[in-house]
Amino acid sequence: MGRHDVFAAALLAAAVASCSPGQRSVPTPKTEAGDAKPVALKTKPERQGSAMDWSCCDSTSLRNPNDGALRGGVPLPLRAPGLRFNPVRDPSARYGTVEVVRALVRAGARVDQELGGLPVTINDLSRERGGPIPHHRSHQSGRDVDVLFYQLGPDGKPIESVGAFFDSDGVGVDFRDLADPNDDIVLQFDLARTWLFLRALIEDEEAQLQQIFVAEHLRTLLLEYARSNDEPSTTVTRFAAMSCQPSYPHDDHFHFRFFCAPDDISEGCRDSAPLYPWHRKRLERAGAQSRPLASKRPSANARIVTHEEARAAAGPMDPEVERWLDRRKRWAEQPHPGRRYCR
């Protein structure tokens, strides 16, 4: 792992403030959730066409996204058509509910089938049993996942995604060696593939996507792209409602959160706000009713890396890197414009 990757990983570790807006981190040693036990799967998920089949498997998300557990966690494939788990991330953090994992695989496969290019890069989900996970305040119950943006290189062709920041023009830089300006690669935010991946998740009724944490200026670019290309109005409306920039800007990756599956609610799965009208109708059809978050227990806190610690660990930086960090700080401080479902 190069220093750029270390720096990106460290900043990603600091990013988790977004998952619990307004909540202060309390660094404590990692603990395992004691109320979840692994469930042995009868068979491993097998390939079926361009996706995978987890009909053999059962999973249950328990309690809160920021204080919970996962029973029968399903591993995201290290590679699948149109998808890869980030090779520089810890593979023990690639477990989710069967609904979430299946939705990610389907979305990656759809982009691969319709637009081709390189696979989407998935970062952390949860641990197999859930519970606190280093560098995250949430990701504890199999319903949170970090995903890098699809990216284009200087020649306009797809390039393997890195944790680069993107500005309001959709321009980013892979700085590689942070102290050497000669190895920098200019990147472009891949709107077409990124939007199609979003559309696949939003339209996936089984997965029931709840929130999309993304920088305000990238949200604007995606909305402009979708509207100018006459994308389905219901999908665009839902994206506009569920996408927010919290305290961390999410200009280098998406954070997705999914609702509790209806049959997990009776087992103790709890949703954070908001609940949209279309989701309330889903629950009514399923004969279920959402349960509010439980009080967070002190044992649910994980070790969090601050921005200051990340910058100190990165070592010497080229002035251009410093300028990008200053720009990033400015747009991170700009609040969203008071949309109904943003907090």
Secondary structure, 3 states (H helix, E strand, C coil): CCHHHHHHHHHHHHHHHHHCCCCCCCCCCCCCCCCCCCCCCCCCCEEECCEEECCCCCCEEEECCCCEEEECCEECCCEECCEEECCCCCHHHCEECHHHHHHHHHHHHHHHHHHCCCCEEECCCECCCCCCCCCCCCCCCCCEEEECCCEECCCCCEECCCCCCECCCCEEEECCCCCCHHHCEEEEECHHHHHHHHHHHHCCCCCCEEEEECCHHHHHHHHHHHHHCCCCHHHHHHHHHHEECCCCCCCCCEEEEECCCHHHHCCCECCCCCCCHHHHHHHHHHCCCCCCCCCCCHHHCCCCCCHHHHHHHHCCCCHHHHHHHHHHHHHHCCCCCCCCCCC
